[in-house]
Amino acid sequence: MTHQVVDPHRSHLPAEACGCGPEVTLDAATEDVPIACSLGGDDLGDRLDRWQQVLAHVAREEPLIGGKRMVFRESVPVGELAELAAAEQACCRFFTFRLAIDRNGVALEVTAPPEAEAMIEMVFGGSGR
């Protein structure tokens, strides 16, 4: 099977990036990336506020090795969730996101290296679920 690495900074992905073609892999764990966020000041605050609005739709959380899986209610704005995950991965490359949309609903998995696991709770925890 052919593996294609998708650049998160491209605005238009090739047709095979939809998952219909070769397997698509975008995993920060395969790169040597710093545990750092490139956002600062108001941008960081605005991003955290946007996450809290979307995370208000979480029905339940499930622990994962190195992170968590959040299962969403039907009310979640899926487009905004996908946009936020892509934006977050662009500024915090150490996070790995997996978005599932299937017959069971919508779920987002977030993982990070061991030294960054506390940041998962900082960004994705405490949304009032």
Backbone as JSON Lines, residues from 0, in Angstrom:
{"i":0,"aa":"M","n":[0.84,-1.17,0.0],"ca":[0.0,0.0,0.0],"c":[0.88,1.24,0.0]}
{"i":1,"aa":"T","n":[0.53,2.21,-0.79],"ca":[1.28,3.46,-0.89],"c":[0.86,4.4,0.22]}
{"i":2,"aa":"H","n":[1.8,5.08,0.83],"ca":[1.51,6.07,1.86],"c":[1.81,7.45,1.3]}
{"i":3,"aa":"Q","n":[0.91,8.38,1.57],"ca":[1.11,9.75,1.13],"c":[1.07,10.64,2.36]}
{"i":4,"aa":"V","n":[2.03,11.51,2.5],"ca":[2.03,12.47,3.59],"c":[1.39,13.74,3.08]}
{"i":5,"aa":"V","n":[0.39,14.22,3.81],"ca":[-0.34,15.41,3.4],"c":[0.21,16.61,4.15]}
{"i":6,"aa":"D","n":[0.53,17.66,3.43],"ca":[1.01,18.9,4.02],"c":[-0.19,19.66,4.56]}
{"i":7,"aa":"P","n":[-0.27,19.91,5.9],"ca":[-1.44,20.59,6.47],"c":[-1.55,22.04,6.04]}
{"i":8,"aa":"H","n":[-0.51,22.6,5.43],"ca":[-0.54,23.99,5.02],"c":[-1.12,24.18,3.64]}
{"i":9,"aa":"R","n":[-1.37,23.09,2.91],"ca":[-1.98,23.2,1.59],"c":[-3.47,23.44,1.75]}
{"i":10,"aa":"S","n":[-4.02,24.33,0.98],"ca":[-5.44,24.62,1.1],"c":[-6.31,23.62,0.35]}
{"i":11,"aa":"H","n":[-5.77,22.97,-0.67],"ca":[-6.52,21.99,-1.44],"c":[-5.73,20.7,-1.47]}
{"i":12,"aa":"L","n":[-6.35,19.64,-0.97],"ca":[-5.69,18.35,-0.92],"c":[-5.96,17.59,-2.21]}
{"i":13,"aa":"P","n":[-5.05,16.72,-2.62],"ca":[-5.3,15.91,-3.8],"c":[-6.49,14.98,-3.57]}
{"i":14,"aa":"A","n":[-7.12,14.53,-4.64],"ca":[-8.32,13.7,-4.53],"c":[-8.11,12.48,-3.65]}
{"i":15,"aa":"E","n":[-6.93,11.87,-3.75],"ca":[-6.69,10.67,-2.96],"c":[-6.57,10.97,-1.46]}
{"i":16,"aa":"A","n":[-6.46,12.24,-1.07],"ca":[-6.35,12.59,0.34],"c":[-7.68,12.47,1.08]}
{"i":17,"aa":"C","n":[-8.76,12.26,0.36],"ca":[-10.05,12.12,1.02],"c":[-10.19,10.77,1.71]}
{"i":18,"aa":"G","n":[-9.24,9.87,1.48],"ca":[-9.32,8.54,2.05],"c":[-9.83,7.53,1.05]}
{"i":19,"aa":"C","n":[-10.22,8.01,-0.13],"ca":[-10.73,7.12,-1.17],"c":[-9.6,6.42,-1.9]}
{"i":20,"aa":"G","n":[-8.41,7.0,-1.85],"ca":[-7.27,6.45,-2.57],"c":[-6.29,5.84,-1.59]}
{"i":21,"aa":"P","n":[-5.0,6.04,-1.84],"ca":[-3.97,5.48,-0.95],"c":[-4.11,6.02,0.47]}
{"i":22,"aa":"E","n":[-3.63,5.26,1.41],"ca":[-3.71,5.66,2.81],"c":[-2.99,7.0,3.01]}
{"i":23,"aa":"V","n":[-3.62,7.87,3.78],"ca":[-3.06,9.19,4.05],"c":[-2.57,9.2,5.49]}
{"i":24,"aa":"T","n":[-1.35,9.64,5.68],"ca":[-0.77,9.67,7.01],"c":[-0.26,11.07,7.31]}
{"i":25,"aa":"L","n":[-0.72,11.62,8.44],"ca":[-0.21,12.89,8.93],"c":[-0.04,12.68,10.42]}
{"i":26,"aa":"D","n":[1.15,12.37,10.85],"ca":[1.4,11.99,12.23],"c":[2.64,12.69,12.73]}
{"i":27,"aa":"A","n":[2.45,13.61,13.66],"ca":[3.57,14.39,14.2],"c":[4.57,13.49,14.92]}
{"i":28,"aa":"A","n":[4.14,12.31,15.35],"ca":[5.04,11.42,16.07],"c":[6.17,10.92,15.19]}
{"i":29,"aa":"T","n":[5.99,10.98,13.87],"ca":[7.04,10.5,12.97],"c":[8.08,11.56,12.7]}
{"i":30,"aa":"E","n":[7.86,12.77,13.16],"ca":[8.78,13.87,12.94],"c":[9.44,14.25,14.26]}
{"i":31,"aa":"D","n":[10.56,14.91,14.18],"ca":[11.2,15.44,15.37],"c":[10.73,16.89,15.51]}
{"i":32,"aa":"V","n":[9.64,17.07,16.26],"ca":[9.05,18.41,16.39],"c":[9.16,18.89,17.83]}
{"i":33,"aa":"P","n":[9.35,20.18,18.02],"ca":[9.44,20.72,19.37],"c":[8.07,20.74,20.05]}
{"i":34,"aa":"I","n":[8.08,20.64,21.36],"ca":[6.85,20.75,22.15],"c":[6.66,22.24,22.4]}
{"i":35,"aa":"A","n":[6.02,22.91,21.44],"ca":[5.84,24.35,21.51],"c":[4.66,24.73,20.64]}
{"i":36,"aa":"C","n":[4.03,25.84,21.0],"ca":[2.93,26.4,20.22],"c":[3.39,27.72,19.63]}
{"i":37,"aa":"S","n":[3.08,27.92,18.35],"ca":[3.51,29.15,17.69],"c":[2.52,30.3,17.89]}
{"i":38,"aa":"L","n":[1.38,30.04,18.53],"ca":[0.42,31.11,18.8],"c":[0.81,31.86,20.06]}
{"i":39,"aa":"G","n":[0.39,33.09,20.15],"ca":[0.65,33.86,21.36],"c":[-0.44,34.89,21.56]}
{"i":40,"aa":"G","n":[-0.46,35.47,22.73],"ca":[-1.35,36.58,23.04],"c":[-2.8,36.33,22.74]}
{"i":41,"aa":"D","n":[-3.41,37.29,22.05],"ca":[-4.83,37.23,21.74],"c":[-5.18,36.03,20.86]}
{"i":42,"aa":"D","n":[-4.28,35.67,19.94],"ca":[-4.55,34.53,19.05],"c":[-4.74,33.24,19.86]}
{"i":43,"aa":"L","n":[-3.9,33.04,20.87],"ca":[-4.01,31.86,21.71],"c":[-5.33,31.87,22.47]}
{"i":44,"aa":"G","n":[-5.68,33.0,23.05],"ca":[-6.94,33.11,23.78],"c":[-8.14,32.87,22.89]}
{"i":45,"aa":"D","n":[-8.12,33.43,21.69],"ca":[-9.21,33.24,20.74],"c":[-9.34,31.77,20.35]}
{"i":46,"aa":"R","n":[-8.19,31.12,20.12],"ca":[-8.22,29.69,19.73],"c":[-8.81,28.85,20.86]}
{"i":47,"aa":"L","n":[-8.39,29.09,22.09],"ca":[-8.92,28.33,23.22],"c":[-10.42,28.56,23.38]}
{"i":48,"aa":"D","n":[-10.89,29.78,23.14],"ca":[-12.33,30.07,23.2],"c":[-13.08,29.29,22.13]}
{"i":49,"aa":"R","n":[-12.53,29.24,20.92],"ca":[-13.17,28.47,19.84],"c":[-13.24,26.99,20.18]}
{"i":50,"aa":"W","n":[-12.16,26.45,20.77],"ca":[-12.18,25.04,21.17],"c":[-13.27,24.81,22.21]}
{"i":51,"aa":"Q","n":[-13.38,25.69,23.17],"ca":[-14.38,25.49,24.22],"c":[-15.79,25.49,23.65]}
{"i":52,"aa":"Q","n":[-16.06,26.31,22.65],"ca":[-17.39,26.32,22.01],"c":[-17.68,24.99,21.32]}
{"i":53,"aa":"V","n":[-16.69,24.45,20.62],"ca":[-16.9,23.17,19.93],"c":[-16.93,22.02,20.93]}
{"i":54,"aa":"L","n":[-16.06,22.06,21.94],"ca":[-16.0,20.98,22.92],"c":[-17.24,20.91,23.81]}
{"i":55,"aa":"A","n":[-18.06,21.95,23.8],"ca":[-19.32,21.92,24.54],"c":[-20.25,20.84,23.96]}
{"i":56,"aa":"H","n":[-19.96,20.34,22.77],"ca":[-20.77,19.31,22.11],"c":[-20.28,17.89,22.42]}
{"i":57,"aa":"V","n":[-19.26,17.74,23.26],"ca":[-18.74,16.41,23.59],"c":[-19.75,15.67,24.46]}
{"i":58,"aa":"A","n":[-20.09,14.44,24.05],"ca":[-21.0,13.6,24.82],"c":[-20.23,12.78,25.85]}
{"i":59,"aa":"R","n":[-19.03,12.31,25.45],"ca":[-18.21,11.52,26.38],"c":[-16.77,11.52,25.92]}
{"i":60,"aa":"E","n":[-15.89,11.22,26.85],"ca":[-14.46,11.09,26.56],"c":[-14.02,9.68,26.9]}
{"i":61,"aa":"E","n":[-13.05,9.2,26.14],"ca":[-12.45,7.89,26.39],"c":[-10.94,8.07,26.43]}
{"i":62,"aa":"P","n":[-10.28,7.54,27.45],"ca":[-8.83,7.68,27.52],"c":[-8.14,6.85,26.44]}
{"i":63,"aa":"L","n":[-7.06,7.39,25.92],"ca":[-6.2,6.68,24.97],"c":[-4.78,6.72,25.51]}
{"i":64,"aa":"I","n":[-3.96,5.81,25.07],"ca":[-2.55,5.9,25.41],"c":[-2.02,7.18,24.78]}
{"i":65,"aa":"G","n":[-1.55,8.09,25.58],"ca":[-1.0,9.34,25.08],"c":[-2.03,10.4,24.74]}
{"i":66,"aa":"G","n":[-3.29,10.2,25.15],"ca":[-4.28,11.21,24.81],"c":[-5.69,10.83,25.18]}
{"i":67,"aa":"K","n":[-6.63,11.29,24.36],"ca":[-8.05,11.02,24.62],"c":[-8.82,10.99,23.32]}
{"i":68,"aa":"R","n":[-9.98,10.34,23.4],"ca":[-10.93,10.3,22.29],"c":[-12.19,10.98,22.77]}
{"i":69,"aa":"M","n":[-12.66,11.97,22.01],"ca":[-13.87,12.69,22.37],"c":[-14.96,12.33,21.37]}
{"i":70,"aa":"V","n":[-16.09,11.85,21.89],"ca":[-17.23,11.48,21.06],"c":[-18.24,12.61,21.18]}
{"i":71,"aa":"F","n":[-18.71,13.1,20.03],"ca":[-19.55,14.29,19.99],"c":[-21.02,13.96,19.78]}
{"i":72,"aa":"R","n":[-21.87,14.85,20.3],"ca":[-23.3,14.78,20.02],"c":[-23.54,15.21,18.57]}
{"i":73,"aa":"E","n":[-24.72,14.91,18.06],"ca":[-25.05,15.25,16.67],"c":[-24.99,16.74,16.4]}
{"i":74,"aa":"S","n":[-25.08,17.55,17.43],"ca":[-25.1,19.01,17.27],"c":[-23.75,19.62,16.94]}
{"i":75,"aa":"V","n":[-22.67,18.84,16.98],"ca":[-21.33,19.4,16.75],"c":[-21.21,19.99,15.34]}
{"i":76,"aa":"P","n":[-20.65,21.18,15.21],"ca":[-20.37,21.72,13.88],"c":[-19.12,21.04,13.32]}
{"i":77,"aa":"V","n":[-19.33,20.0,12.52],"ca":[-18.23,19.15,12.06],"c":[-17.19,19.93,11.26]}
{"i":78,"aa":"G","n":[-17.63,20.84,10.42],"ca":[-16.69,21.64,9.63],"c":[-15.78,22.47,10.51]}
{"i":79,"aa":"E","n":[-16.35,23.07,11.54],"ca":[-15.53,23.87,12.45],"c":[-14.58,22.99,13.25]}
{"i":80,"aa":"L","n":[-15.04,21.8,13.65],"ca":[-14.18,20.86,14.36],"c":[-12.97,20.49,13.51]}
{"i":81,"aa":"A","n":[-13.21,20.15,12.24],"ca":[-12.11,19.79,11.34],"c":[-11.17,20.96,11.12]}
{"i":82,"aa":"E","n":[-11.73,22.16,10.93],"ca":[-10.92,23.35,10.73],"c":[-10.04,23.64,11.95]}
{"i":83,"aa":"L","n":[-10.62,23.51,13.14],"ca":[-9.85,23.75,14.37],"c":[-8.72,22.74,14.54]}
{"i":84,"aa":"A","n":[-9.02,21.47,14.27],"ca":[-7.98,20.44,14.4],"c":[-6.83,20.72,13.45]}
{"i":85,"aa":"A","n":[-7.14,21.1,12.21],"ca":[-6.08,21.41,11.24],"c":[-5.29,22.64,11.67]}
{"i":86,"aa":"A","n":[-5.97,23.67,12.15],"ca":[-5.29,24.89,12.6],"c":[-4.42,24.6,13.82]}
{"i":87,"aa":"E","n":[-4.91,23.77,14.72],"ca":[-4.15,23.44,15.93],"c":[-2.9,22.65,15.58]}
{"i":88,"aa":"Q","n":[-3.03,21.73,14.64],"ca":[-1.87,20.92,14.26],"c":[-0.83,21.78,13.55]}
{"i":89,"aa":"A","n":[-1.27,22.83,12.88],"ca":[-0.33,23.73,12.19],"c":[0.51,24.54,13.18]}
{"i":90,"aa":"C","n":[-0.06,24.88,14.34],"ca":[0.7,25.7,15.31],"c":[1.3,24.85,16.42]}
{"i":91,"aa":"C","n":[0.76,23.69,16.66],"ca":[1.25,22.76,17.7],"c":[1.5,21.42,17.03]}
{"i":92,"aa":"R","n":[2.58,21.33,16.29],"ca":[2.86,20.17,15.44],"c":[3.06,18.87,16.21]}
{"i":93,"aa":"F","n":[3.22,18.95,17.51],"ca":[3.42,17.75,18.31],"c":[2.11,17.0,18.56]}
{"i":94,"aa":"F","n":[0.96,17.65,18.36],"ca":[-0.33,16.97,18.5],"c":[-0.59,16.12,17.27]}
{"i":95,"aa":"T","n":[-1.25,14.99,17.47],"ca":[-1.75,14.17,16.37],"c":[-3.27,14.11,16.52]}
{"i":96,"aa":"F","n":[-3.99,14.4,15.44],"ca":[-5.44,14.39,15.45],"c":[-5.95,13.33,14.48]}
{"i":97,"aa":"R","n":[-7.01,12.66,14.88],"ca":[-7.71,11.72,14.0],"c":[-9.2,12.01,14.15]}
{"i":98,"aa":"L","n":[-9.83,12.4,13.07],"ca":[-11.26,12.72,13.06],"c":[-11.99,11.57,12.39]}
{"i":99,"aa":"A","n":[-12.96,11.01,13.09],"ca":[-13.77,9.92,12.53],"c":[-15.2,10.39,12.37]}
{"i":100,"aa":"I","n":[-15.74,10.19,11.19],"ca":[-17.14,10.47,10.9],"c":[-17.68,9.2,10.26]}
{"i":101,"aa":"D","n":[-18.53,8.5,11.0],"ca":[-19.03,7.24,10.5],"c":[-20.44,6.97,11.05]}
{"i":102,"aa":"R","n":[-20.91,5.75,10.89],"ca":[-22.28,5.42,11.31],"c":[-22.49,5.6,12.82]}
{"i":103,"aa":"N","n":[-21.38,5.63,13.57],"ca":[-21.47,5.83,15.02],"c":[-21.48,7.29,15.42]}
{"i":104,"aa":"G","n":[-21.27,8.19,14.48],"ca":[-21.26,9.61,14.78],"c":[-19.91,10.24,14.47]}
{"i":105,"aa":"V","n":[-19.54,11.23,15.3],"ca":[-18.3,12.0,15.11],"c":[-17.43,11.85,16.34]}
{"i":106,"aa":"A","n":[-16.15,11.57,16.14],"ca":[-15.2,11.45,17.24],"c":[-13.87,12.07,16.82]}
{"i":107,"aa":"L","n":[-13.2,12.65,17.78],"ca":[-11.87,13.22,17.56],"c":[-10.91,12.62,18.56]}
{"i":108,"aa":"E","n":[-9.82,12.05,18.04],"ca":[-8.75,11.55,18.89],"c":[-7.61,12.56,18.87]}
{"i":109,"aa":"V","n":[-7.08,12.85,20.06],"ca":[-5.95,13.75,20.18],"c":[-4.89,13.02,21.0]}
{"i":110,"aa":"T","n":[-3.68,12.93,20.44],"ca":[-2.56,12.33,21.17],"c":[-1.35,13.25,21.06]}
{"i":111,"aa":"A","n":[-0.41,13.01,21.96],"ca":[0.82,13.81,21.99],"c":[1.92,12.96,22.61]}
{"i":112,"aa":"P","n":[3.17,13.35,22.4],"ca":[4.27,12.65,23.06],"c":[4.11,12.76,24.58]}
{"i":113,"aa":"P","n":[4.72,11.84,25.34],"ca":[4.56,11.86,26.8],"c":[4.85,13.21,27.46]}
{"i":114,"aa":"E","n":[5.86,13.91,26.96],"ca":[6.2,15.2,27.58],"c":[5.19,16.3,27.29]}
{"i":115,"aa":"A","n":[4.21,16.03,26.43],"ca":[3.2,17.04,26.09],"c":[1.78,16.62,26.46]}
{"i":116,"aa":"E","n":[1.63,15.47,27.11],"ca":[0.29,14.99,27.44],"c":[-0.5,15.96,28.31]}
{"i":117,"aa":"A","n":[0.16,16.69,29.2],"ca":[-0.55,17.66,30.05],"c":[-1.19,18.75,29.21]}
{"i":118,"aa":"M","n":[-0.62,19.04,28.05],"ca":[-1.18,20.07,27.18],"c":[-2.51,19.63,26.57]}
{"i":119,"aa":"I","n":[-2.72,18.33,26.46],"ca":[-4.01,17.84,25.96],"c":[-5.11,18.28,26.92]}
{"i":120,"aa":"E","n":[-4.89,18.09,28.2],"ca":[-5.91,18.53,29.18],"c":[-6.04,20.06,29.21]}
{"i":121,"aa":"M","n":[-4.92,20.75,29.04],"ca":[-4.98,22.22,29.05],"c":[-5.85,22.74,27.91]}
{"i":122,"aa":"V","n":[-5.72,22.15,26.73],"ca":[-6.46,22.64,25.57],"c":[-7.84,21.99,25.45]}
{"i":123,"aa":"F","n":[-7.92,20.67,25.68],"ca":[-9.13,19.92,25.37],"c":[-9.92,19.45,26.59]}
{"i":124,"aa":"G","n":[-9.44,19.75,27.78],"ca":[-10.16,19.35,28.98],"c":[-10.99,20.48,29.54]}
{"i":125,"aa":"G","n":[-11.85,20.17,30.51],"ca":[-12.59,21.18,31.23],"c":[-13.58,21.96,30.41]}
{"i":126,"aa":"S","n":[-14.26,21.3,29.48],"ca":[-15.23,22.03,28.66],"c":[-16.64,21.92,29.21]}
{"i":127,"aa":"G","n":[-16.77,21.51,30.46],"ca":[-18.09,21.47,31.07],"c":[-18.91,20.25,30.73]}
{"i":128,"aa":"R","n":[-18.24,19.18,30.31],"ca":[-18.97,17.94,29.99],"c":[-19.36,17.24,31.26]}
